[in-house]
Amino acid sequence: MTKAPEAAGGIQTLLAEHRELERLLGDPATHADMAVSRRVGRRYSELTPIVTALSEHGRLEADLAAARELAAEDPSFAAEAEELAVSLDAAAERLARLLAPRDPDDSRDVIMEIKSGEGGEESALFAADLFRMYGKYAEQRGWSVEVLDAQATDLGGYKSIAFAVKAADAAEAPYGALKFEGGVHRVQRVPVTESQGRVHTSAAGVLVLPDVDATEVSLADDDLRIDVFRSSGPGGQGVNTTDSAVRVTHLPTGLVVSCQNERSQLQNKESALRMLRARLTALAVEEAASAASEARRSQVRTVDRSERVRTYNFPENRIADHRIGFKAHNLDLVLGGELQPLVTALQEADLAERLAQATQGAAIGGADA
């Protein structure tokens, strides 16, 4: 029979934290500060499924013990005891999945950037296809999409586009689903600019970042250089007559973020700072991972645009994810937003890796004890 995962004092600490979060959510002072309220609500949403699973596991354990006592005296209770044992195994497996080491950013909203790459105008058009795909998927999930910055081309593509995806409920936050989209996306099709009907291969890079609160990342004024310039658009469209576009350089790291999507310089500055905070958070994660094991590094490769992750083959209506060997011949549906089967496959592969690491870590710990 499967046993529930155990950690020295970990479960009791978790239950105590959940009770404290519940108390804070009932305190009006918590909701007076929006940032605190979001942070408490997000963590409460993370822990509630675990607490529920723990309660269910404990109930089934008690019921099984009682049924076995009765079965020892009356064999007619044996079937009930067997059913409870099966249910307990299933509950223990659910609990193990919930307690597996997880990405603390999974319950966050997300900022995504798509940049055209090799392929010129065709790559820019593919970047637009990817943006529409994510927008339609977000719509299906009930998430909102906010464009932060966009550099469009004359044919309706994007040299680059940055956008935020936000959920109304922290339990349905998009980062845990979309974080695996980071990397190089390759397309194989006949471009609209191709007169000979030949299939071309081009690519676009996707960057996925957790959307962090301003209170979580400190940006000192002395560390920032802020430049303003005049916005531009394709074919002269959307060109401002004032210097409303903003470029922010983070001097300690050299990170540069620009935004020109809004008419207001203040709005562009806020969007640029929001993107900068997300990039700094991702950079900190990557730096921490580089000092950790190879297994841990593999979990953050999803934010690296240098890795080819997926191919979209239009002639064969085929989509292939190279990390997990996923293939399907429904590319038209996927581009229409039917992304969930692929997202689920990626999440399951990630969960299997995390469970394997947890099991290996427990085995090593037991050997050292």
C-alpha positions as CSV (number, residue, x, y, z in Angstrom):
1,M,0.0,0.0,0.0
2,T,1.2,3.5,-0.9
3,K,2.3,5.6,2.1
4,A,1.8,9.3,2.3
5,P,5.0,11.3,2.2
6,E,6.5,12.3,5.5
7,A,8.7,15.1,6.5
8,A,10.0,15.9,10.0
9,G,7.6,18.4,11.3
10,G,6.9,19.5,7.7
11,I,3.2,18.6,7.7
12,Q,2.4,20.3,11.1
13,T,4.3,23.4,9.9
14,L,2.2,23.4,6.8
15,L,-1.0,23.0,8.7
16,A,-0.1,25.8,11.1
17,E,0.8,28.1,8.2
18,H,-2.6,27.4,6.6
19,R,-4.4,28.3,9.8
20,E,-2.5,31.5,10.1
21,L,-3.2,32.4,6.5
22,E,-6.9,31.7,7.1
23,R,-6.8,34.1,10.1
24,L,-5.1,36.8,8.0
25,L,-7.7,36.5,5.3
26,G,-10.4,37.1,7.8
27,D,-8.6,40.2,9.1
28,P,-9.7,43.5,7.3
29,A,-6.2,44.9,7.8
30,T,-4.9,42.3,5.4
31,H,-7.2,43.5,2.6
32,A,-6.2,47.2,3.2
33,D,-2.9,46.5,1.5
34,M,-3.5,45.0,-2.0
35,A,0.0,43.6,-2.3
36,V,-0.3,41.8,1.1
37,S,-3.8,40.6,0.2
38,R,-2.6,39.1,-3.1
39,R,0.4,37.4,-1.5
40,V,-1.7,35.9,1.4
41,G,-4.4,34.8,-1.0
42,R,-2.0,33.2,-3.4
43,R,-0.3,31.2,-0.7
44,Y,-3.6,30.2,0.8
45,S,-4.7,28.9,-2.6
46,E,-1.5,26.9,-2.8
47,L,-1.9,25.2,0.5
48,T,-5.6,24.6,0.6
49,P,-5.6,21.6,-1.8
50,I,-2.8,20.0,0.2
51,V,-4.7,20.5,3.5
52,T,-7.8,19.0,1.9
53,A,-5.8,16.0,0.7
54,L,-4.2,15.5,4.1
55,S,-7.6,15.5,5.7
56,E,-9.0,13.0,3.2
57,H,-6.0,10.8,3.7
58,G,-6.3,10.9,7.5
59,R,-10.1,10.1,7.3
60,L,-9.5,7.1,5.0
61,E,-6.7,5.8,7.3
62,A,-9.1,5.9,10.3
63,D,-11.9,4.3,8.3
64,L,-9.6,1.5,7.0
65,A,-8.4,0.8,10.5
66,A,-12.0,0.5,11.8
67,A,-13.1,-1.6,8.9
68,R,-10.2,-4.1,9.4
69,E,-11.1,-4.4,13.1
70,L,-14.7,-5.2,12.1
71,A,-13.5,-7.6,9.4
72,A,-11.4,-9.5,11.9
73,E,-14.7,-10.2,13.8
74,D,-17.1,-10.4,10.8
75,P,-15.7,-11.4,7.4
76,S,-18.5,-9.6,5.6
77,F,-16.6,-6.3,6.2
78,A,-13.6,-7.6,4.3
79,A,-14.8,-6.2,0.9
80,E,-15.4,-2.8,2.5
81,A,-11.9,-2.8,4.0
82,E,-10.5,-3.7,0.5
83,E,-12.3,-0.8,-1.1
84,L,-11.0,1.6,1.5
85,A,-7.5,0.3,1.0
86,V,-7.7,1.1,-2.7
87,S,-9.1,4.6,-1.9
88,L,-6.3,5.2,0.6
89,D,-3.7,4.3,-2.1
90,A,-5.3,6.8,-4.5
91,A,-5.4,9.5,-1.8
92,A,-1.8,8.8,-0.9
93,E,-0.7,9.2,-4.5
94,R,-2.6,12.5,-4.8
95,L,-1.0,13.7,-1.7
96,A,2.5,12.7,-2.9
97,R,1.9,14.7,-6.1
98,L,0.8,17.8,-4.1
99,L,3.8,17.5,-1.8
100,A,6.3,17.0,-4.5
101,P,8.9,19.9,-4.7
102,R,7.3,22.6,-6.8
103,D,8.2,25.8,-8.4
104,P,7.1,28.6,-6.0
105,D,6.3,30.8,-9.0
106,D,3.6,28.4,-10.3
107,S,0.8,30.4,-8.6
108,R,1.9,33.7,-10.2
109,D,0.6,35.6,-13.2
110,V,2.9,35.7,-16.2
111,I,4.7,38.0,-18.5
112,M,5.6,36.6,-22.0
113,E,7.8,38.0,-24.7
114,I,7.8,36.8,-28.3
115,K,10.6,37.9,-30.6
116,S,11.0,37.1,-34.3
117,G,14.2,35.4,-35.3
118,E,15.6,33.8,-38.4
119,G,13.3,34.1,-41.3
120,G,12.6,37.9,-41.6
121,E,9.0,38.8,-42.2
122,E,7.9,35.2,-42.1
123,S,9.3,34.9,-38.6
124,A,7.4,38.1,-37.6
125,L,4.2,36.6,-38.9
126,F,4.8,33.4,-37.0
127,A,5.4,35.5,-33.8
128,A,1.9,36.9,-34.4
129,D,0.5,33.4,-34.8
130,L,2.0,32.4,-31.5
131,F,0.6,35.5,-29.8
132,R,-2.9,34.7,-31.1
133,M,-2.5,31.1,-30.0
134,Y,-1.7,32.1,-26.4
135,G,-4.4,34.7,-26.5
136,K,-7.1,32.2,-27.5
137,Y,-5.8,29.6,-24.9
138,A,-5.9,32.3,-22.2
139,E,-9.5,33.1,-23.3
140,Q,-10.4,29.4,-22.9
141,R,-8.9,29.4,-19.4
142,G,-10.7,32.6,-18.3
143,W,-7.4,34.6,-18.2
144,S,-7.0,38.2,-19.3
145,V,-4.3,39.4,-21.7
146,E,-2.7,42.8,-21.5
147,V,-0.2,43.9,-24.2
148,L,2.7,45.7,-22.6
149,D,4.8,46.5,-25.7
150,A,4.6,45.6,-29.4
151,Q,6.7,46.3,-32.5
152,A,4.5,45.4,-35.4
153,T,5.6,45.0,-39.1
154,D,3.9,46.2,-42.2
155,L,2.3,42.7,-43.0
156,G,0.8,42.3,-39.5
157,G,3.6,40.4,-37.8
158,Y,5.6,41.3,-34.7
159,K,9.3,41.9,-34.5
160,S,8.6,41.6,-30.8
161,I,5.6,41.6,-28.5
162,A,5.4,41.5,-24.7
163,F,2.2,40.8,-22.8
164,A,0.9,39.9,-19.4
165,V,-1.5,37.0,-18.7
166,K,-3.5,37.3,-15.5
167,A,-5.9,35.1,-13.7
168,A,-8.8,36.2,-11.4
169,D,-8.0,33.3,-9.0
170,A,-4.5,32.5,-7.7
171,A,-5.5,28.8,-7.8
172,E,-5.8,29.1,-11.6
173,A,-2.7,31.2,-12.1
174,P,-1.1,30.9,-15.6
175,Y,2.6,30.6,-14.8
176,G,2.5,27.0,-13.9
177,A,0.9,26.2,-17.3
178,L,2.7,28.6,-19.6
179,K,6.3,28.4,-18.2
180,F,7.1,25.5,-20.4
181,E,6.5,27.6,-23.5
182,G,9.9,29.3,-23.1
183,G,12.4,28.5,-25.9
184,V,12.8,28.5,-29.6
185,H,9.6,27.7,-31.6
186,R,10.3,26.6,-35.2
187,V,7.8,26.8,-38.0
188,Q,7.9,25.0,-41.4
189,R,5.5,26.3,-44.0
190,V,5.2,28.2,-47.3
191,P,5.5,31.9,-46.4
192,V,3.0,34.4,-47.9
193,T,6.1,36.1,-49.4
194,E,7.2,32.9,-51.2
195,S,6.3,32.9,-54.9
196,Q,7.6,29.5,-55.8
197,G,5.6,27.5,-53.2
198,R,8.6,26.3,-51.3
199,V,8.5,25.3,-47.7
200,H,10.7,27.5,-45.5
201,T,11.9,27.1,-41.9
202,S,12.0,30.0,-39.6
203,A,11.8,30.5,-35.8
204,A,10.6,32.8,-33.0
205,G,11.8,33.0,-29.4
206,V,9.5,32.9,-26.5
207,L,10.4,34.1,-23.0
208,V,8.2,33.3,-20.0
209,L,8.6,35.3,-16.8
210,P,6.7,35.3,-13.5
211,D,4.9,38.6,-13.0
212,V,6.1,39.8,-9.6
213,D,4.7,42.5,-7.3
214,A,6.5,45.8,-7.1
215,T,7.0,45.2,-3.3
216,E,8.9,41.9,-4.0
217,V,11.7,43.3,-6.1
218,S,13.5,46.4,-5.0
219,L,14.6,48.8,-7.7
220,A,16.8,51.6,-6.4
221,D,16.7,54.8,-8.5
222,D,20.5,54.9,-8.6
223,D,20.5,51.5,-10.3
224,L,18.3,52.7,-13.2
225,R,19.0,54.8,-16.2
226,I,15.8,55.9,-17.9
227,D,15.8,57.3,-21.4
228,V,12.8,58.6,-23.3
229,F,12.4,58.6,-27.1
230,R,9.8,58.9,-29.8
231,S,7.6,55.9,-30.5
232,S,7.5,54.4,-34.0
233,G,5.2,52.1,-35.9
234,P,4.9,50.2,-39.2
235,G,4.4,52.4,-42.2
236,G,4.3,55.5,-40.2
237,Q,1.3,54.4,-38.2
238,G,1.2,55.0,-34.5
239,V,4.0,57.4,-34.5
240,N,3.9,59.8,-31.5
241,T,4.8,63.4,-31.8
242,T,6.1,63.4,-28.2
243,D,8.8,61.4,-26.5
244,S,6.5,58.9,-24.8
245,A,8.5,55.7,-25.3
246,V,10.7,54.6,-22.4
247,R,13.9,52.6,-22.2
248,V,15.1,51.4,-18.7
249,T,18.6,50.1,-18.2
250,H,19.4,48.3,-14.9
251,L,23.0,49.3,-14.4
252,P,24.1,46.5,-12.0
253,T,23.1,43.7,-14.5
254,G,23.0,45.6,-17.8
255,L,19.4,44.4,-18.5
256,V,17.6,46.8,-20.9
257,V,13.8,47.0,-21.2
258,S,11.9,49.3,-23.5
259,C,8.2,50.1,-23.9
260,Q,6.4,52.2,-26.4
261,N,2.9,50.7,-26.6
262,E,1.1,53.4,-24.6
263,R,0.6,57.0,-25.4
264,S,1.6,58.0,-21.9
265,Q,5.2,58.1,-20.9
266,L,4.2,57.3,-17.3
267,Q,2.3,54.2,-18.5
268,N,5.2,53.0,-20.6
269,K,7.6,53.5,-17.7
270,E,5.4,51.4,-15.4
271,S,5.1,48.6,-18.0
272,A,8.9,48.7,-18.6
273,L,9.6,48.5,-14.8
274,R,7.1,45.6,-14.5
275,M,9.0,43.7,-17.3
276,L,12.3,44.6,-15.7
277,R,11.2,43.1,-12.3
278,A,10.1,39.9,-14.0
279,R,13.5,39.6,-15.8
280,L,15.4,40.2,-12.6
281,T,13.4,37.5,-10.8
282,A,14.1,35.1,-13.7
283,L,17.8,36.0,-13.6
284,A,18.0,35.3,-9.9
285,V,16.4,31.9,-10.4
286,E,18.9,31.1,-13.2
287,E,21.8,32.1,-11.1
288,A,20.6,30.0,-8.2
289,A,20.1,27.1,-10.5
290,S,23.6,27.4,-11.9
291,A,25.0,26.6,-8.5
292,A,22.7,23.7,-8.0
293,S,22.5,20.2,-9.5
294,E,22.1,19.4,-13.2
295,A,18.6,18.1,-12.5
296,R,17.6,21.5,-11.0
297,R,19.1,23.3,-14.0
298,S,16.9,21.3,-16.3
299,Q,13.8,22.7,-14.7
300,V,14.7,26.3,-15.5
301,R,15.9,25.7,-19.1
302,T,12.3,26.5,-20.1
303,V,13.0,30.2,-19.8
304,D,16.0,29.9,-22.2
305,R,15.2,31.1,-25.7
306,S,18.4,29.3,-27.0
307,E,16.8,25.9,-26.7
308,R,14.6,24.6,-29.6
309,V,11.5,23.3,-27.9
310,R,8.8,22.8,-30.5
311,T,8.2,22.6,-34.3
312,Y,5.0,23.6,-36.1
313,N,4.8,21.8,-39.5
314,F,2.0,23.3,-41.6
315,P,2.2,20.9,-44.6
316,E,1.7,17.9,-42.3
317,N,-0.6,19.8,-39.8
318,R,1.8,18.4,-37.2
319,I,3.1,19.8,-33.9
320,A,6.0,18.2,-32.1
321,D,7.5,19.1,-28.7
322,H,11.1,17.9,-28.7
323,R,11.5,17.8,-24.9
324,I,9.0,15.1,-24.2
325,G,8.5,13.5,-27.6
326,F,4.9,14.8,-27.9
327,K,3.5,14.7,-31.5
328,A,0.0,15.4,-32.8
329,H,-1.5,16.1,-36.2
330,N,-3.9,18.8,-35.1
331,L,-1.7,21.9,-35.6
332,D,-4.7,23.9,-36.8
333,L,-6.6,23.3,-33.5
334,V,-3.5,24.0,-31.4
335,L,-3.0,27.4,-33.1
336,G,-6.7,28.0,-32.4
337,G,-6.0,27.8,-28.7
338,E,-6.4,24.0,-28.1
339,L,-3.1,23.9,-26.2
340,Q,-4.3,22.1,-23.0
341,P,-3.3,18.5,-24.1
342,L,0.2,19.7,-24.7
343,V,0.3,21.7,-21.5
344,T,-0.9,18.7,-19.5
345,A,1.7,16.5,-21.1
346,L,4.5,18.9,-20.2
347,Q,3.2,19.3,-16.6
348,E,3.0,15.5,-16.2
349,A,6.6,15.1,-17.4
350,D,7.7,17.8,-15.0
351,L,5.8,16.2,-12.1
352,A,7.4,12.8,-12.9
353,E,10.9,14.4,-12.8
354,R,10.1,16.2,-9.5
355,L,8.8,13.1,-7.9
356,A,11.8,11.1,-9.0
357,Q,14.1,13.8,-7.5
358,A,12.2,13.7,-4.3
359,T,12.4,9.9,-4.1
360,Q,16.1,10.0,-4.9
361,G,16.6,12.7,-2.2
362,A,14.7,10.7,0.4
363,A,16.8,7.6,-0.5
364,I,20.0,9.5,-0.1
365,G,18.8,11.0,3.2
366,G,17.9,7.6,4.5
367,A,21.3,6.2,3.5
368,D,23.1,9.1,5.3
369,A,21.0,8.7,8.5
